[in-house]
């Protein structure tokens, strides 16, 4: 095979995607395999966007915080190719990105999911662009021009931001008489994280007088929304929907009908050799930053062992930690859960304190401390970007009621 690696050549790892899974995998490989691997990060974007705090940035009228991938590449000693993936050629162990071929000894697909803006004429809250998407909505809210607003979480999506947006909007509009509703395809709020987490979110919504509609999908209708399966029509002044997600449908790789990649617990893509995947691009049904990071850790351990590092590969174990922003005066509700191989919850708990050693919006073993150190050592405002702690403080000062 023409792409076989010479015995004296470095073990070439190509990681496609500059999001949570991609950056976590780089850091994990550096920790596990050090210089045994040569890493190339392929991403069409120039920056990593800290999406999980986007809901705060939107209400604080600031764009989400970003990290230049060129800076990350320099600090971690990797190569950066700012290109878009076109195809994978497993038999040749190469990828094609913007017409350029790159060979690999191991490949990790960390592209994330494909965002489908599924409700024509309705604001779609892509977490990567929340600040821009919601700017007009929040201006109307603050000006007292809205009497009702709904946040929609279809399936599949990242449902957590819908609840955060609704809770922050309720606090922002306190005393203005705005009716706020959440419509979700889930049977219970954040059902993937178990009964305790669902119950805690439901209590928060009830305390904020937010109406919750579960087990429903929606379609636009004249002047409102039609809820299914009830076929009930409802009307709101403003409608904000999270996007429906689809898989990246990578050419050359086997995928399911929705374009997602089936993987083992070690991140191996089923049906191909030396190709791994992590994060929202996989068929794992729960889409969450901490899950993407843990899947990346599992794949990195398998790749490091393949490269000859003295590492015992560790499977993704389904234990996740997170935090739900519920008000401007504090981070919100912390939670943890253990998920089964099909995304089902096996246990869950909630707490007023972090359930993980590092208090971060994304519970990532390597990426969380990296970002915390990077941003804590610099000014709290870097290139005009807000840290999420500063966004909370700004929201609190802007809403002293």
N, C-alpha and C positions, 0 to 999 in steps of 0.2 A: 504494500500500500504506500503510495507516494507521500502520505502525510505522517508516516511513522516518525517518531522522535529519535534523533541520534542519541546515543547513550550519554554523551557529555552535555547535552542541551538541557536547559532548565525545564521544569514541569510547567507547561503553559496552561494557565487557567483563564478562561474568558468569562466574564460576568456581564450579562446584558440587562441593564436597568439601573438607574441612579436613584432609586427610592430607598425605603427602609430596608428591604431585604437585600438589595445590592450592596449598600454601604455596610450593613451588619456582616454580610459574608466576607467582604474585604477585610474588615477588622478581625473577624474570627480566624480567617486563614492566616493573617499576620501573627496572631497569637499562637496558633496551633502548629503552623508549618514554617513560619519565619521566611528565610531566604530559599527554602526548598522549592517555593513556587514563584513563578513570574506571573503577575496578575495584570490583565487588561480589562478595564471597565469601559463598556460600550453604552453610550446614552445619547439620544438626540438632544436632550436638554443640557443647558450649561450649568444649571443649579439644582441642588437638592432643596425641595420646599418642605418646611416643617408643617405638614398638613394638619396634624391633630389639634393644634392650637388655633386653627383657622377660624373657629367660631368666635374666639375671643378677639382675634384681630379684626374681624368684621365689625363687631360692636364697638371696638376702640378706634375704628376708622383708620386702621393701618394695614398694609399688606402683610401676608404671612412671612415669617422669618425664613431666610434662605442662606444656604451655604454654597459657595462656588465649588463645583466639582473639580476645577483645576487646582484649587487650594487643597481640597481633600486628597487629590492624587499626589500632589507634591509632598504632603505631610506623611502619607502612608507608603510612598515609594512605588506607586503603580503607574501604569500607562493609561492614558485616557484617550478614547476615540469618540469624538462627538459625531456619531453617525446613527442612523435608524436601521434596525435589523430588517432584512428582507427575507432571508431564508436560512435554514440550517441544513447542512449536507452531512448527515451522520456517518455515511460510509467513508467520507473523506476527512471526517473530523474538522470540518471548516464551517464558518458562517459567512454569509454575504450581507454586508451592511453598506448601504448607499453605493453599491457596485464594487466595494472593496472586499477582498477575501481575507479572513483571519483564520489561522489554524488554532486548534486547541487540543490539549490532552484531557481536559475536563471542561465542561461547559455548564454554566448555571444561568437559567432563565429566570430573571427577577423583574419582568416587565410590568407587573401589575395587571389589573383588569382593564378592559376597554369600556369607556364611559359611553352609555347610550342615553342621549337626551330624548326621553320617551314621551314627554307630554308637550305637544306643540303649543307655543304661546304662553307657557308657564315657566317662571324662573326656576332653573335647575341648579341646585347648590352643589356643584362640583367642589369637593373640599379643597382642591388645588387652587380654586379661583373664588373662594367664598367672599373675600373682601369685595371684589369687583361685582360679583353676582348680587350680593345683598345690600350694596351701598344705597340704592334707591329705596329699597324696602325699609331699611332702618331709618333713613331720612324721613319717610312718610310716618313711620311709627313715632319718632321723636316729635314731629310736628303735629301730632294728634289727628292725622288725616285718615287713619284706619280705624274701623270699628271691629274688624275681624280679620284673622290671618290663620292659615293652616300650613303645617309642615308635614310632608309626605315621605314615608320610607317604604318604597316598593321592594319587590324581591326579584333577584338578589341585589343587595346594596350594602353600604356601611351604615347600619341603622343608628348607631350611637349619636352622630351629629344632629339628627332630627330632634331628639329629646333635649340635647344641650341648647340648640337654637330656640326651642319652645320655652325652656326654663329661663334663659337669659332674656328673651323677648318679654316674658311675663314680668320679670323684674324691671326691665327697662320701661315698660308701659304701665307700671303700677299707678293706680289712681286715674288712669285715662279711660277706663271702661272698655278696653280692647278684649274681645273674645278670641282666645287662642286654642287651636285644636291640633292634635297629632293624629294622623291616619297612618297606620302601619299594616303591612302584610303579615306581621308576626302575630301569633296567637296571644302572646304576652309581651310586654315591653322588654327588650333585650333578652328574649327567651333563651337564646343560645347559652347564656351565662348562668342559667339555673333559677330556681324558684326564689331564693333569697334576694338575688339581684333584681328580678322582675318585681318582687313585692316592694323593694326599696324605691325603685323608679316610679312605680305606681303611686306610692305615698307622696313622693316629691311633686308629681303632677297634680295630685288632689290638693295638696297644700297650696300650690300656686294657682288653683282653680283653672287648670288646663283640661279640656275635654280630651279623652283618649278613645279612639276608635280602632279596634284590633281586627285582625283577620280579614282585611279588606284591601282590594286593589281598586284603582280609580281610572277613569277615562274622562277627558274633557267633554263637557256638554255645554249647551248654550247658556252662558252666564253662570256656569258653575261646574260641578264635578258629579259624575255618576259613580256611586260606590257599588262594587261587586263583591259577593254574589247577591246582595240585597236589591240591586238596581235602584237604590235610593239616591235622589238628586239633592245635593247640598250646595250652598252659595257662600262665598267668602270675598272680601275686598281684595286680598292678595293671597296667592298660592305659591309656595316654595316647595319644590320636590327635590329630594336627593336623586341622583341618577340611577337608572337600572344598569347593572353591570353585565358584561359579557367577557369571555376569555379572549386572549390576544390572537388566537388562531395562527400560530406560528407555522409558516410553510416549511414542510419537511419533517414535522413532528406529529405523532399521533395525538389526537385531541378528541374531546367529547363533542356532542352536537352544538354546545354553546361556546366552543373554542377553548375550554379550559384543559389543562394538562393533568392527567392522572399520575400520581406519584406514590412511592413507598414512604415508610416512616423516615427513611434516610434522605428523602428528596429525589430519589432516582425516578426519572420519567419512564413509565412503563413502556417496554417495546423497543427501547434504544439504549445503547451502551454509552457510558461516560457523559450522559446528559442529565442534569439535575434541574429542579425548579423549586422556587420558594415564593411565598406570598400570594397575592390575589390572583396571580396567573394560574394557580393550581385549582383543582376541583374541590379542595376542602371547602365545605359550604359556608364557614364563618369567615368573614373578611374583617380583619382587625390588625392593627400595626404590630402588637405584641406577638401575634401568631406568625406574621410574616418574619419577624426577627428570629423567633425560635425555629421556624422551618429553615431559615438561612443558617443558623448555628448547626442544625443537624446535617445539612448538606455540606457545610464547610468541614465538619468532622470526618465525613466520608471521603471528601476530596483530599483532605490532608493525609489521611491514611493511605489513599491511593498514591499519593506523591511520595510515600516512604517515611512520613513522620511517625514517631512513636505515639500514636493516638488511637484510642479505642473509639470507633464511631458510636455516636449516641443518637438514638431516634428522637424525633419530636414527640414529647410526652403529653402534650395537650394542656399543660398547666399555664394559665395566663393570668395576668394582673392588669388592672386598668383604673382609670379615674373618670368620673362623669362630672363635667362642669355644670353646676346647678345655680350658682349665684356669683355676683361679682366680689363678695366679701370673703370668699374662701374657695379653694379648689373644688370642693364638692364631695361626692361619695366615692370612696375607694372600694374596689371589689376584686375578687379573685375567683377563678373557676377552673375545674379540670374537665376537659372535653374529650369525648371518645373519638375513635377514628372516623366516624360519620358526622362529627360536629355536635353530637348529643352531649348535654351536660350531665356529669356524674356527681359533681358536688359544687357548692358555691358558698361564698360568704361576703358580707359587706362590712365596712369599717369606716370610722371617721379619720383614721390614720392610714398611711400607705401600707399595703399588704406585701410590699416588695422592698428590699433594702434601699433602693434609689427612688426618691420621689420625682418621678418623671412621667410625662404624658404617655410616652411609649416605653414599656418595660422591656428594654433590649439590653442583653448582657454586655455588649461592647459599645453599641452606638449611644446609649443613654449617657454613660460616663464620659464618652468622647465629646459629645455636644455640650454636656454640663460644664466640663473643664474648659472647652473652647470659649463658650459664651460667658462663663463666670469670670475668667481671667481678663476678658476684654471689657469695654464699656457696656453697660446694660443696653444701650442702643448701638447696634452695629449696622452701618449703612442704612440707617433709618428703620431698622426692623425691631419689633418689640419682642422681648422675651415674654413667655406666657405669664410669669409672675407679675411683670410690669403691666401687662394688659389687664390683669385682674385689678391691680391698684388703680389704674386709670379709669376703669369702669366704675369702681366704687366711688372715686371722687366725682365722676360725672353724674352719678345717681345717689345723692346723699339721702334721698327719701327713705 
